[in-house]
Amino acid sequence: MAKDNRNQEKKEQKISAILPTNDQLTGRAGLGVFACYLRNISLFSIIDRKFGTIRKSSKGLAITELFVQILSFFMDGTSRHLSWFDQLKTDAAYADLLGTGRLASSHAVKRFFQAFSFCRIYQFRKVLQDLFIWRLQHSKPQAIVLGLDTTVLNNDDAHKRHGVQPTYKKVKGFQPLQLTWGRHVVDAVFRGGKKHSNHGETADQMLIHVVEKIRKEYREDVPLILGMDAGFYDDELFETCEYLKIGYLCGGKQYRNVLDEAADAVDWQPLKKADES
């Protein structure tokens, strides 16, 4: 008599290996991976610490869950209207995709945005910096190469353009200053479009704060190198780098006085690879 296997428990499926593939995640299926990624990095512990007090009632959604849904909304890009949250709220499959049991309505999202004061908006800079330190502690780089640059935001086609200013790229918009590490943003300051790269003391203060944070919370002796373009070609900024004892590379126009200074220098030293023997 053949064995009856119907009552045998199904074996649990386990991941045996992670390998490259030519297949691609299409549609909104990738949002599940994105939401899982957000929940498994150190982001939400930081967000809960910085913005947890926004939640006024325990009946409402947790702040971290609101962030998951709003960031997924931005990543999806299907609609730019907050009313789209009301349609998503009726989609049980979307809730399963994000791994949440409750979706926010458009009214809840509006109240969440209205709760942000200027001081709380400033906290986002600290979120970026704390997440950067977490990445350093996780990856443990032997040297850190930072980049300092601006990003021009083109708002010419926007219907509402409050506060826009003309930029050097001949569009009206904004020009935030950003400090980056590879593909990650370390710090950012939102600024008007007419603010040039090294406007005021913003870049100096940003560097001083981030470098001190790296040496205090990661490693005091880690080598730091800063890359900049010609927009930051300024003696005062170079003096800041010298004060911080960090290496720096900066592009610049070949002015005659610069060429003469280089030609007359007698203390050039060749850069050689360290002897590995």
HELIX and SHEET records of a PDB file:
HELIX    1   1 GLY A   30  ASN A   40  1                                  11    
HELIX    2   2 LEU A   43  PHE A   51  1                                   9    
HELIX    3   3 GLY A   52  ILE A   54  5                                   3    
HELIX    4   4 ILE A   63  ASP A   76  1                                  14    
HELIX    5   5 TRP A   84  LYS A   89  1                                   6    
HELIX    6   6 ALA A   92  LEU A   98  1                                   7    
HELIX    7   7 SER A  106  GLN A  114  1                                   9    
HELIX    8   8 PHE A  118  SER A  139  1                                  22    
HELIX    9   9 THR A  202  GLU A  217  1                                  16    
HELIX   10  10 ALA A  230  PHE A  232  5                                   3    
HELIX   11  11 ASP A  235  LEU A  244  1                                  10    
HELIX   12  12 ARG A  256  ASP A  264  1                                   9    
SHEET    1   A 5 HIS A 184  VAL A 189  0                                        
SHEET    2   A 5 LEU A 177  TRP A 181 -1                                        
SHEET    3   A 5 ILE A 144  THR A 150 -1                                        
SHEET    4   A 5 LEU A 224  MET A 228  1                                        
SHEET    5   A 5 GLY A 247  CYS A 250  1                                        
SHEET    1   B 3 LEU A 153  ASN A 154  0                                        
SHEET    2   B 3 LYS A 172  PHE A 174 -1                                        
SHEET    3   B 3 GLN A 165  PRO A 166 -1                                        
END                                                                             
